[in-house]
């Protein structure tokens, strides 16, 4: 899923739960108007994998803005924010792979 990584202040040891973001975006909650499907009765993507069923990869990011320190087996990414000067078009590329 695409998401905005919280970058509001510089510092070290920030965390972001990649797995929770995946689970939240691929499950339709009551009142969720951004989950749209060709199947009007669908409430989740076909299968939501458990955190332990996935490997997590970061393959690209703006290294002048953040530094990725680690990703836990549960899908929690630890990162440092190096700069609040975020170049236009910056992104982080995160891949989830089924084990």
N, C-alpha and C positions, 0 to 999 in steps of 0.2 A: 504493500500500500504506500501511497505517497503521504507525507506528513511534514509539518514544520518542526524542526528540532529547536527546542527552547534555547535561545541565545539572548540573554538579557544583561548579562554581566560577565566580565572576564573572571577566570578562576580555574581551579583544578578539582577533579573528582566529581564532576556532575554525572548523573545517571539518567538514562532514558530506557524505558521498558519496551523494547522492540516487539516482543511477543504480545504484550497487552495491546499495543497499537494495532497489530495484525488482527487479533481477536475482536477488538472493538470495531474496526472498520469492516470486517467481513461478517458481522452479525447485526441484524436489524433490530434495534431497540424500539419500544413504543414511542411514537412521535418523531422518529428519525426520518427526516425528509431528504437526506442525501444518499440514502441507500436505495437505488433504483434498479429494477431488474425487469427483463422481458417476462418473467414469471411473477405475476402480481402477488401470489401467495408465498413466495420465497422469503424466508426470514434469515437465511444464512447462506454463505457460499457452500457449495456441495458438501465439503468436509472441513471442519476446523480441526487442525492437527493440535495435539498437546505440545507444550513447549519442548519436552524431551524428544519428540519425534522430528524436530527440525534442527538443522545447522544454520547458523547466521553468519553472513559475510558482509563486510563493507568493502566495496571494490574501488570506490572513488569518493573523494570529498575535497573541499577547499582547505588545504593544509595550512594556509596562512590564517585561517579563521579558527579551526578546531584541530585537535589531535585526539585520535581514537586510541585509548589505552588498552581496552579489553572488551570482550563480549562474553558473558557467562553462558553456561550451558542452558540456563533458563531464559536466555534472550535479553538480558539486561546489559546495555552498553554503557561503559564508563568512558568519559571524555573530558578533555580540558578545553576551555574557550580561550583562545589566544588573542583574539581581536574582535571588536564589535564593528569593524569596518568590513562589511560583507560585500564582496564584488557582485554586481548585477549578474544574474544567471548562475549564481552558486547553487550547488545541490550536493546531496549525499546520496550515494547509490548503495542501497541495502538489498541483499538477496537472501531469501529464505529457501532452503533446499530440504526436501523431505529425505530423511535418512534411509 
